[in-house]
Amino acid sequence: MLMYLLLFATVLCDVVGQVCFKLGVGHDDSGAAHRGGVRGLIADLIASRCIAAGVGVYVIEFVVWFAALTLAPLSVAFPFMALSYCGVVVASRAVLHERVSPRRWIATAAVAGGVALVCWP
């Protein structure tokens, strides 16, 4: 049970991190205009609280992933991570208010079904 909790926590961290990254590149925390060019992009990323939060969540994910690997076979743990794709689709709709087509929902369900087949105890 602990193995699945750790794997789920890893997936959750991955989804939260991706949403933070999207918010960080899609919105400017300071309200200032975006600077142009590569240097401007890098400066904007460094200054973004959302990007910093995403990196912090990824650091936590890194530690939780290693903890999960101590308990789970890699042949279970790595396929389980495909649930991140499903979580990102759900979070994209719920948090970012993106449009998700019926075809994408079906594909997301197929991924979840595949994970269940591979990882079912």
C-alpha positions as CSV (number, residue, x, y, z in Angstrom):
1,M,0.0,0.0,0.0
2,L,2.8,2.4,0.8
3,M,4.3,1.7,-2.6
4,Y,1.2,2.9,-4.3
5,L,0.9,5.9,-2.1
6,L,4.4,7.0,-3.0
7,L,3.8,6.4,-6.7
8,F,0.5,8.4,-6.5
9,A,2.4,11.2,-4.7
10,T,5.0,11.2,-7.5
11,V,2.3,11.5,-10.1
12,L,0.6,14.3,-8.2
13,C,3.8,16.2,-7.8
14,D,4.4,15.8,-11.6
15,V,1.0,17.2,-12.4
16,V,1.3,20.1,-9.9
17,G,4.7,20.9,-11.3
18,Q,3.5,21.0,-14.9
19,V,0.6,23.3,-14.0
20,C,3.0,25.6,-12.1
21,F,5.3,25.7,-15.2
22,K,2.4,26.5,-17.5
23,L,1.1,29.2,-15.1
24,G,4.7,30.6,-14.9
25,V,5.2,30.9,-18.7
26,G,1.6,32.0,-19.3
27,H,1.3,34.7,-16.7
28,D,3.7,37.3,-15.4
29,D,3.7,37.4,-11.6
30,S,4.9,41.0,-11.4
31,G,2.5,42.5,-13.9
32,A,5.4,43.8,-16.0
33,A,5.7,43.4,-19.7
34,H,7.6,40.3,-20.9
35,R,11.1,41.0,-22.1
36,G,12.0,39.8,-25.6
37,G,14.6,37.4,-26.8
38,V,16.3,34.4,-25.0
39,R,17.8,36.6,-22.3
40,G,14.4,38.1,-21.6
41,L,12.7,34.7,-21.5
42,I,15.3,33.4,-19.0
43,A,15.0,36.5,-16.8
44,D,11.2,36.1,-16.9
45,L,11.5,32.5,-15.9
46,I,13.9,33.2,-13.0
47,A,11.6,35.9,-11.7
48,S,8.5,33.8,-11.8
49,R,7.1,32.5,-8.5
50,C,5.1,29.9,-10.4
51,I,8.3,28.5,-12.0
52,A,10.0,28.5,-8.6
53,A,7.1,26.6,-7.1
54,G,7.2,24.1,-10.0
55,V,10.9,23.5,-9.5
56,G,10.3,23.1,-5.7
57,V,7.6,20.5,-6.4
58,Y,9.9,18.7,-8.8
59,V,12.6,18.5,-6.1
60,I,10.0,16.9,-3.8
61,E,8.9,14.6,-6.6
62,F,12.6,13.5,-7.1
63,V,12.8,12.4,-3.4
64,V,9.4,10.7,-3.4
65,W,10.3,8.9,-6.7
66,F,13.4,7.4,-5.1
67,A,11.4,6.3,-2.1
68,A,8.9,4.7,-4.3
69,L,11.7,2.9,-6.2
70,T,12.9,1.3,-3.0
71,L,9.6,-0.5,-2.7
72,A,8.3,-0.9,-6.3
73,P,9.7,-2.9,-9.2
74,L,10.7,-0.6,-12.0
75,S,8.4,-2.5,-14.3
76,V,5.4,-1.3,-12.2
77,A,6.7,2.1,-11.1
78,F,7.6,3.5,-14.5
79,P,4.3,2.5,-16.2
80,F,2.4,3.9,-13.2
81,M,3.9,7.3,-14.1
82,A,1.8,7.4,-17.3
83,L,-1.0,8.5,-15.0
84,S,0.8,11.9,-15.1
85,Y,-0.5,12.3,-18.6
86,C,-4.0,11.7,-17.4
87,G,-3.6,14.0,-14.4
88,V,-2.3,16.8,-16.7
89,V,-5.3,16.5,-18.9
90,V,-7.7,16.7,-15.9
91,A,-5.7,19.6,-14.4
92,S,-5.6,21.4,-17.8
93,R,-9.4,21.4,-17.9
94,A,-10.0,22.1,-14.2
95,V,-7.3,24.6,-13.4
96,L,-6.3,26.1,-16.7
97,H,-9.8,26.0,-18.2
98,E,-8.4,24.5,-21.4
99,R,-10.8,22.9,-23.9
100,V,-10.3,19.1,-24.0
101,S,-11.8,17.3,-26.9
102,P,-13.8,14.1,-26.5
103,R,-11.1,12.3,-28.5
104,R,-8.5,13.4,-25.9
105,W,-10.8,12.2,-23.0
106,I,-11.1,8.8,-24.7
107,A,-7.3,8.6,-25.1
108,T,-6.8,9.6,-21.5
109,A,-9.1,6.9,-20.4
110,A,-7.2,4.4,-22.6
111,V,-3.9,5.4,-20.9
112,A,-5.5,5.0,-17.5
113,G,-6.9,1.6,-18.5
114,G,-3.4,0.6,-19.7
115,V,-1.8,1.6,-16.5
116,A,-4.4,-0.5,-14.6
117,L,-3.6,-3.5,-16.7
118,V,0.1,-3.2,-16.2
119,C,0.1,-2.2,-12.5
120,W,-2.8,-4.2,-11.1
121,P,-1.5,-6.3,-8.2
